[in-house]
Amino acid sequence: PVGVNGALFANVAHGLITGLLFFLAGAIKVRHPHADMPSMGGGLLATMPRLGSVLTFASIASLGLPGLAGFWGEMLALYGAFQPANPLPRGLFLTYMVIGGLGAVLTAAYFVVMLSRVTHGRPRAARP
């Protein structure tokens, strides 16, 4: 039951956070002539501080920082895999738990790389 509740919570949180991330991607695309990170450069916090701050918050919520919505779903789902119901094979669910934990670490890595490339640094000069 804990794993099922965690999965439901994670699905709702994922839907809300991912919707916000897609909205922010569209807002950035409208304001920048280029959509890829290398040509966009950095400095989003310097040029558009509110948009950069909301992007940072949404990214941190998606990667599962404790206290935010993404964390509770991940934690409960992993805990449910750690202690499965009696007829279920525990070794298989521990393998699932390790794979889920590895996915959480990889998610944190690519969000931190994206945030460092997009929000920090010096903004590029506007091109015609």
N, C-alpha and C positions, 0 to 999 in steps of 0.2 A: 504493500500500500504506500509506503514512503516513496518508492521509486516512481510509482504511477502519479502520485501527487507532484513530485518533482518534475516529471515530464510535462504534466499539464501546466505547471507554473512556468517552466522554461519555454513552452510553446507560446504562451500569452506574452511573456516578456520579450521573446524573440520577435514576435509580430510587431510589438510597439517600437522596440529599439530599431529594428531593421527598417520600418517605415520612416522613422526619423532620419536614419542614415541615408536612405534614398532621397528624401526631401532635401537634405543638406547637399548631397551630390548634385542634385538638379540646381540648387541655388548657387553653388560654386560654378557650375558649368555655364549658367546664364551670365555670371559676372566676369568670367575669364574667357579670353578668346581660344585658349587651348585646354583640353580636358586631361591630358596625360601629365603625370607628376613632374617628369624632368623639364618639360617646357613651361610648366606653370611656376616652377621655382618654389621657394618657401615664403615665409613671412606673412602667412594668412592672419596671424594674431596681430601683426602690426598694421596691415591694411584694412582688415575687417575683423575687429576684435570680438564683436558679439557672435558672428558666424563661426569664427575660430574657436571660441569658448564653447559654444553649443556642440560643435563637432568633437571637441575634446571630451566633453561630458558624455556624449552618445557613444563614442568609441570606448571609453572607460566602462560605461554601463554594459556594453556588448561583450567586452572581454571578461567580465565577471568579477569586478572589484567588490570586495565584501561590503555589504550594506546597500548595494544597488540591485535592481531586479534580476539581472542576469546571473548574479551569484547564487541566489536562493534556489533557483531551478537546477543549476549545475550541481550544487552541493547536495541537494536532496536526491537527485538522480544517481549521483555517484555513491551516496550512502546507501541507497536502495540496492545498488549493484554489489556493495560490500557485504550486505546481509540479505541475500535473496530468501524467498520462502522455502520451506523444507523440501519439497520434491524437486526443486531446481538445482542444477549442478553449480556449486559454489566456485569451482575453478574457472568455469566458463565465464561467470559473471565478474570474477576478479579480472579476467582478461579484458572484458568490456570496460571495466572501471579504469584500467591502465590506459586503454585506447582513448577513453573519454578524457582522462587527465592530460594525455599527450595532446589531444585536440585543443584543450583549454590553453595549454602552454603555447602552442603554435598560433592560436588566435591572438594571444597577448603579444607575441612577437611581431606579427604582421601589423597589428594596430599601432604598436609603438613605433615601428619603422615608418608607417604612413604618417603618423602625427609628427614625427621629427622632420620628415621631408616637406610636409605641407604647411605646418603651422609655425615652425621655427626657421631661423635663418633670415637672410635679407631678401626682400621681394625683388623680383626682376623688374627691370624698366619696362613700361608698356610699349608694345610694338604695334605699328599701324596695321 
